[in-house]
Amino acid sequence: MVAADHIQVSRQHGLFKHHGIDLGDGTVAHYLEGKEILRSTIEDFCCGQLINVVKHENADPKKITLHRAMSRIGEQSYNLLFNNCEHFANWCKIGVHRSVQIEEFLTKSSFSSLMIGQVFPAALLSGLNILIKEGLKDDQARMKAVKILERIKNLRKKLVIKLEQSIEKLDNWHTSSQQNSTDRQKKDLPKKLLLKGHNIADKLTILENLEHQISELIETSPINSVYDINK
């Protein structure tokens, strides 16, 4: 490793990667999750894990990378989707905020299951993907973010109604079960309703987290007063 290298280590038993910039003096600039950009010792950064160097074909000069890294020490604007440790490290190296981990998560993880289940429309997923890759770079991007947020809120409301309906059906089953029916289909009903309820609850959690992340991004943008995201 040398000064200005973009380095990464495994976290949570390999579930995700933590990124930083080697400052060349035994310290690393990195975004501690949920907190701030710190200047830590390499030992504290790696936590005993193997360090890998991330290569960039069009990396900016070392001086620029180091200046960028040092200029943001102490920043407290962490955002998992739009301003995490990988966004920071990539920006230091190439001047572009990007998180491959988040982009892959968007297409391969729970979000894709939402799309497949026709809960999260493909068009909305595409718009979110662009927002994650480009951020709020201008007024037009901010307007798109507000529209995406509104659609997510509407989806969440629909899911809440579905969850309430499932709960109501389950309550009705408990009431009718007092008749000790031997109908097998009726016996299987509570299990199906519970599974459906759990599935909806999981999707609600995803949407609520996503809604929070986008709201936070809009609220902390320079011209957030132009938009009312609480409508």
Helices and strands as residue ranges (DSSP letters): E 6-11, E 16-22, E 27-31, E 37-41, H 42-46, E 52-54, H 62-71, H 85-94, H 100-108, H 110-116, H 122-134, H 139-176, G 177-179, H 184-219, G 224-226
